[in-house]
Amino acid sequence: MMTRMNLTAVLALMASVAIFETASGQQPAQTATPNFGGAVFGWRGATAFDLVPGGPQAVSDDPAHPHIGNRDRKPGQESSFWWGNLDNPNLTDFAKAGLKKTIDEIRSGKAVYNREARCWPTGVPTFDVNQGFMYFVQTPKLVLIVWHGDHVVRHIYMNVPHSQNPAPSWYGESVGHYEGDTLVVDTIGQNTQTFVDNYRTPHSEKLHVVERFRMINGGKNLMADIFVEDPATFKQPVHETHSWRRTAQDGFDEQSCAESGPGNFAFSTDPKRVEPIPTAIKADF
């Protein structure tokens, strides 16, 4: 489940949890578990998953068209969009067709930015490779994973089973529990309007994602083992990883994407070359 929440409210929730701990004079149950977040630091990572060698593979770069990000390019080198390798034997025909559609758009000159760059919800696990900072708010019954970029808040309901038939939604239904130093998040019930990576690999409503978050390097880094299963997309489930570095912050910076418009992106003056940003079809009030 995902909502857009004013990040000041998230800070207030963090503060209320801290006040409860101090006033009670004892640690509530969740403080016996690893502390993944706070108001003064977040996690920042890259925009690609790392493949785990030796098993069925998720999508990677086409060897002839490697992805070059803005931060990775060398002097005189241009950045490029995500061009998936269609020769991956673990991909179904459904997955290859979706990837080919994106490749054809790139060939035609369309600017195929990451989805969050055009203000669209990204779903899980693509949420993990959103650009910018990610924060955790941990309570005994609920863990929030917050992405600062557009007030996106994932809700992880702790120590409960999944609903019998969750209605499909942008971020699905996530339940979680701790296993020692690891936060395990199990997500189902996502709609089919998102992708499983920045290559825009499609998925069905049977998509099942398990993320296992843990801190490494003395808390300097956050690591996730991510398991993705969808028989419509992958012939065999895939295992990939992602890491973030701990980054000190003075607090959340609130960014509203669709309302202000992502005007800092190239081709923004040519709407035919970019994906449109989400637009409400009726007023909220």
N, C-alpha and C positions, 0 to 999 in steps of 0.2 A: 504494500500500500504506500502511496506517495501523496503528500500534500505540500503546498507552498505555504511556508510559515514565516512571519516576520522574525528575523534572526535576533532581534532584541528580546523576543519572547523566549527563544531558545536559551539565551544568556540568563534570563530570569529563572528558567527551569534549572539550569546548572547551579545557579546561586542557591536556589531553594534546597537542592539536594545537599550541597555543602553545609548549609545552615542546620539541616536536620542532623547530619552526622555530628556536628560540633555540639549541638544542644543535647543530643541523646547521650553524649559521653561514651558512646560505643560505636563500632562500625556495623552498619547494616550488612545484610548478607552479601550484597554485590561487591563490597569493598574487599572481600576475601578473594576476589577474582582480579585479573589484570585490569589496570586502568588505561584505557585506550585514548582518553581525551580529556579536554579541559578547555576553559575559555581563553587560555593564553598560548595554546599551541595547536597546530593541525598537522595534516599529512599531505604531502604533495608528491605526485608520481608522474610517470610518463603516460603516453596515450596509446601504448601497445601492450598486449599481454606477452609474456615469455612462454614459449612452448616447452613442454617437458619431453625430452627425447626418449625414443624407445617404444612409444605406444601410438595409438591412433591420434592423428594430429588435427588441431583446429586450423583455421585459415592463416596463411602467411603470405608474404610478398611474392608476387610474380618475379622470378629472377631477373627478367628483362626490364622490370618497372619497379625498382625498389622505392619504398616510401621514404621521402626526405622531409622531415618536419622543419618548421621555421627555426627551432632552436638547434637543429642538427646540421643545417646546411653550412657549407664552407664558403669563403668569400668568392663571389661570382657564380655561386651555385643557386639554382632555383628550387624552392620547395615543390613537393608533388603530392598528389592525392593518393588514397589507399586503393591499390590495384591488386586484387586477390589472385592467388595461384589456382587456376581451374584444373590443374593436373593433380591436385590432392586426391588420392584414392579413397579417402574417408568421406568425401562429400557425395551426397545424393544428387540426382538430377535436379531436384527442386532447389537445392542450395546453389548449384552451378548456374541455374537459370537466373536466380536473383543476383548473384555476383556478376554475371555477364551483363545484366541490365545496367548495373553501376559502371562497369568498364566501358560500355557503349556510351554512357552519358559523359564520362571523362574524355573519351575519344572525340566526342562531338563538341568539346570545348566548354562543357558545363563545369562550374566550380562546385565540386562535391565535398563540401566541408564536413567536419565532424558534426553530428546531429545537434549537440548542445550549442555549437557555435551559431546555429540558426534557431535556437530557442526551443527545440523539441525535447520532450522527455526521452531519455535514452534507454530505459529499462535496465535489467540485470542480465548479464554481468557488465554491460558496457558502462554503467554508472561508475565502475571502478577505474575506468580510464578516462573519465571526464577531465578536462583541463582545469587546473586550479586546486583549491584546498578542500579537504574532507575532514570532518570533525565527528566525534562520537559523544553522545550523552547517554550514560548508563544508569539505569535504575533497576530494581529487582524484577519488575514485571515488563519493562519496556526498554529497549535500546533504540536510540535514534542515530541514524547516520546522516549527517548533514553535508550537502555540497553547497558551498557558498555562492556558486555562480548564478543561480536563479531561485534561491530560497527553497531548494528541493530537499525534502526530508523523508528518508525511508524509515518506516516503523517496523521494528523487529519485536514480535511478541514472544516473551520468554517462557520456556518450560510449559508450553501448551501444544496440542496437536494442530495440524492444519484443519481448516473448515472442510466439511464434507464435499462441497462443490463451490469453491470461491468464484465469484463473478470475475471474468477477465478484466484486468486493469493495466495501466501503464507500467507499474512496478510490481504487480502481482501481490501475493500474500507471502510474507516472510515470518517464519518462526525460528527461534534460536535457543541455544543452551551453551553452557560452558563445559569444556573438557579440559580441566587443568588450566593451562595458560592460554587456551585457544577458545575464541568465540566462533561457534558453528552456526551458520545462517543458512536455512533451507527455504528456497523460494519456488513457488509454483503460481499458476493462475495469471500469467501475463498475457496481454492481448498480442496480436500479431502485427502491430504498427511500429514495433521497434526492431532492432537488429542485435545480434549477439556479439558484435565487434564493430570497429570503425571501418572495416571493409564492406559493411552493410550485408553481412550474411543473414539471410532471412531465417525465421523459425516459425513453428506452429504453436498452438495453445498447449501442446504437451511439453513445452520447454520446462526442464527441471534443473535448477542451479543450486549447488551447494558451495558456499564460501567458508573457508576456515582461516580466520584472522589470528595472527599472533605477532608479538613484538620480538625483534631480534637485535643483535648488536647493542645490548644493554639499553634497549628502548629507543635507540636512535633511528631505527627503521621499523616499519610495519610490513609484514609479509602475508599474502593470502594464497593459499592453494585453492583453485577454483575448478570445480567439476561440472561439466555441461553435458546434459543428456537431452536429446531430441531426435527420435527416429526419423522425423521428416527432414532433418538437416544433416546429421552425422550418422554414418553407418555404425560406428561404435562411439560410445561416450568419450569425451576428451578431457584431459587434465592440463591446465595451464596455470601459470603463477603470475603474480604481480606484486611489486614492492613500492613503498612510499618512503620518503625521508621525513623525519620529524622537523617541523619548521615553526619557530617561535612567531607568535602573532600578538598584536596589541588587542585583538578582538576581531569580531566578524566585520567584514565589509559587505554591505547589502547591495546586491546587483539585481536589477529587474531587467530581464533581457527583452522580451517582446514589447513591453511598454515603451522602452527607450529606443529599441531597434539596434541591431548589431552593425552600426554604420562604419565601424573600423575595419571591416573586412573588404578585401578586394572584390571588384565586380559589383559592389553594392549599388552602384548607379545603373546597373543593367539587370533588371529583375528577371529577364529571361535566362540568365546564366547562373542564377542561384536558386536554391530551394526556398519557397516562401516561408516566412515565419508564421507561427500559429496565430490565427485571428478568430476572435469570438464571433459566432454567428448571431448572438443575441446578447443584450445587455444583462449585467448581473443584477441590476436593480430595476 
